[in-house]
Amino acid sequence: MKAVLILSLLISAIDSGLSAYSIPTFSSSLQHGNRNAFLSYCASTVASASLLSSGPKKAIAFDGSGSTAYSGRNPTSKAELKKSYQNRIVEDVKDFKRLGVAIDNGDLSPESGAWVSFFIEFQRREADDAGRTYAGLADLVGTKDVSGCGLLLATSYGKPGKPADNLPSVKKFNAMAKLFDPIKTAGKKGDAAKVKSAWTKAGVALSEYLEVVELPSSLSDPIYD
């Protein structure tokens, strides 16, 4: 239904000459009224809309047929990949702890070093020593385009070929992943109490997640120093 509505609106826009819709620049042939080219664009837009409205994708188990991260790998290479995710998560936790230190020191600016190092979503020009191509939060929980290593590791505890959504590790990941944004939101408002409370709450969920993915659950563990 949504796809049909989008198509109707787009066709109406081109017929009536309305400019209220943000439509990408087309070739000169379309700009001079080539309806076929526009309809081709509509078709691709409808397809995209259908995908976007289909809801969140389910997590796929460790070596299930749908897992692009583990598909076709032997047990040794799977174990190596799993270890690489754990190494990245250790570095992500370090960034989270640095953020906590900054908060304790009264640094509530989302533009300052510790905040940027954890929250920035831009891709690095090159991977760091742990293989991370994104900053702490994006590497851990992912972006709209890329899965984070936190979820990839969490799904590694599932059975082959089966959805992993009910795994304790995936449930802990999902519970944790939604608790970081409130830190940033409170920081933008300059509310020190809420920032500290949000960081502490996220830290508890992070600890619970670490425990189920075979990493030290205490953020005070030397591995995170």
Protein Blocks (a to p, Z undefined) as FASTA:
>chain_A
ZZmmmmmmmmmmmmnopakbccddddfklmnopaklmmmmmmmmmmmmmmmmnopadddd
fklmklmklgopafklmmmmmmmmmmmmmmmmmmmmmmmmmmmnopabfkbmklmmmmpm
bdcfbdcfkopabdfklmmnopfkbccfklmmmmmmpcehiafklgmklmmmmmmmmmmm
mmmmmmmnopaklmmmmmmmmmmmmmmmmmmnopafblkbmklZZ
